[in-house]
Structures are given as structure tokens and as C-alpha cells.
Amino acid sequence: MTCISARAPNTVPASRREGTPRTGLPVDRDRGDWRLLGSCRNVESSLFFSPEGERGRDRARREAHAKRVCQDCPVLTECREYALAVAEPYGTWGGMSENDRRRHLRRQATRGAGRRPS
């Protein structure tokens, strides 16, 4: 059996420490614990991930609803940064749909390609 040691709560910087809504125990956002604080935590995952063959108005309506859940989420930034960093291919993350993230990453790549080395 392997034991994974967790960082002691007092080693987490106060600026990154927060109590979970259910337990009040400290959460270290830098270690990915931010997921425990998400507004989506108690929402059916099917709201954030499209079923096979979903198109048009149905998809737009579901994505808009998912984005409303994300809108006031206390960890929206961490979630969005994670999805962009790993190029998450599916679902709504950090208030961005799959298409939103693809457009964002394309714009970033275009901006980066247009820069000349110093």
C-alpha cells in the first residue's frame, strides 16, 4: 500500500487557503483542490458535456445554462486556466465551451506567430 502525504494545512499560503463548503477543511488551490470549490460540484455533469449528436439550439441552450453556472463560480479562473493549459477537448470548463477554447487557443497561436524575436 502506498501512502500519499498531503501538505499540512498550515503550509498552504493563507491567500490560497479556503474552506470547502461542506467540510470547512482547508483547500489548496495550487494543488488542484480548487475543483472541490466549483459551483458545478453538485450539478449533473451532462449539463457540461454534450451527448452524442447534440446540435443547434439544443447544444446552444445547454452550453448557455452551463456558462451561467460558471458565471459566479469562485474558481472560474483556475478552471479556465486548467482547461486551456491541457487543451481540454470536451465540455464547458471555466465558462468556456469547446468552441470557445479552440477559438481562444487559435487567437493566441496567431498572436504568438506574428511576433518577431527580439
N, C-alpha and C positions, 0 to 999 in steps of 0.2 A: 504494500500500500504506500502510495506517495502522498506526502503531506505538503500542501502548498501554503506557505505562510503569507498571510495578508499583512499589509502595512498597518502598524498600530495607529488607531485614530489620532493620537496626538502628534504623529509625524506628518499628517496631512496639513498643508498650509491652510490657515483659517479662511483665506479668500476662496479656497476651492472646496471647503467643507460645508456640508449641508445635511440636514436630517431627512431621511426618507419620510414620505407622508404616512406610511403605515407603521413603521417601527421607530422612527425618530433617531435611528442609528446613523452615524456619520457615513457620508458617501464621498469617495474621492473621484471627482470628475475626470482627472487626468488619467485614471486607470480604466476608463470605460464605464465606471459606475453611473455615469450620467444617465444611462438607459433606465435606471431604477426611478428616475425623477420625471420621465417623459409623460406628457399628457395622454399619449397613446397607450400607456401601460394597461389600462383596463378597457380598451376599445377593441372590438373584434378586428383581427388582422386583415380580414377580407376587405375592409374599408381602404386599406393602404396598398393592397396588391390586386391587380386586375385578374378576373377569371379568364380562362381561355376564351378567345373570340370576342371579348368585350370591345365595342367600338362606339364612335359617335357620341351622342348625347348621354348615353348611359355612363360611358367612361368619363366624360367631362363632368357629369354630376357627381360621380363617386370621388373623383380627384378633388373637386371643389370642396366637398364635405371633409375629405382628409386634410386638406390645407387649412380649413377652419379649425380643426382640432389642433393643428400645429401652430396656428397663429399666436396664441398666448402661452405657448409651452415654455417652461423655464429653461429647457435645454435645447431650444431650437438651433442655436448656433453650433453647439457640439455635434448635434445630429447631422446638420447640413455639412459641416466640415468633414465628418466621418464619411458620409456618402460620396462626397466629391473626391476625397483622398483615395478611397478604394475603388472609385468608379463603379459604384453600386448600380447594377444594370436594371433592377426591378423595384417597383414600388415608389411610394411617396415617402421621402425622408427629409426632415428639416424644412418642410413646406415646399419642397420641390418635387415635381413629378419626374418620371424617367426622361421625358422630352425636355423638361426644364434643365435638368442636369446635363444632358447631351449638348444643348444649345450653349449653356454656360461654359462647358469644357472646350467646345469648339471656338467660342469667342476668346477664351484665354489662350488657346493654342495659336490663333490668328494674331493676337496682340504680341505674343512671345516671338512668333516667327518674323514679325515686322520690325523688331528691334535690331539695331546693329550693335555688334560688340564694341566696347569702349577701347 
